[in-house]
Amino acid sequence: MNYVEFKGGNCLEIKKIGVLGAGTMGMGIAQVSVEAGYSVVLIDVVPEIVGKAVIRLNQVWAKAIEKGKVTAETVANFNALLVSGTDINDFKDVDIVIEAIVEDIDIKKKVQKQLGEICKNDTILATNTSALSITEIAAATNRPNKVLGMHFFNPVPVMKLVEVIPGVVTTDNTAQVVMELSRKIGKEPVLAKESPGFIVNRILVPYMNEAANVYQEGIASAEEIDKAMKLGAGMPMGPLALADMVGIDIVLAVCEFFVKEFADSKYRPSLAFRQKVRAGHLGVKTGRGFYDYNM
Ligand code: 3HC
């Protein structure tokens, strides 16, 4: 076993990464990990999702070859580092699993418990939750001291930040290993204490929610709201386009979680979010949200 020295003691060196969930986030996490030279096992229980992710990754890399950013040989190496499939038993020899599945605490607890039973004793279990309690997820496993939040941002290949969130009993070593891993895959980690939404979503989700209220009240159109925030507040994209990109279902779920956790109505989700979700207009991923992406 290889160990590297950190301030807090000896830590496992990550060589092989498991990514569970091949949706937008999981695919992006697998991409940056492979590009940084790690062996990656990408698993999704739905064969179509994992199949699509591998096709999409190769489209991204084909574009990168066209732009002269990488060679065909490098892309062949990326593919050699990537193993994909549908069986989570394939995680048995990974050093860390980064779970990026549906944002549902009961499902996450069940899956993380299963991961604990499958993985080696020293494997770290990370969750890419947007807002949920790390401690609660950790407590469902056989290794709560090796469970933590590793929160990436969409689009993963572009956004530099990773929030690293230890739970109540997570060891310093575990957090240090994940901080270091984040740097090695080209990200800037920040350490955040466990609290609903951590840092970014605590601030960003109420911002998107208020934009949806402004839309719902008919104060301005989606285009005008987004234009106003881009030109008036220097945002890289407007809040409603951002909600479409993140997924309106996810933003709504985080608002609902905040209302419950903080017992504070200031986080009450906008009716606009509820109506879009009820209509199945979840944003870019369904082709329609505040904007129509099929046109
Ligand atoms: N996937 C991969 N790469 C992408 C991408 C995507 N979805 N979108 C853009 N890029 C890449 C482009 O290929 C381009 O790369 P290049 O310079 O090497 O050619 C680069 O990003 C810039 O792209 P564009 O010029 O087309 O677009 P912009 O300059 O307008 O940038 C953006 C696009 C990066 C999405 C920018 O608008 C932005 O930063 N938006 C804010 C995103 C944000 O706030 N994300 C956080 C959401 S919250 C979250 O994820 C947490 C979760 O828990 C909810």
Residues whose N, C-alpha, C, O or C-beta is under 5 A from the ligand:
A	BS01	3HC	S130 F152 F153 N154 P155 P157 V158 P236 M237 V246
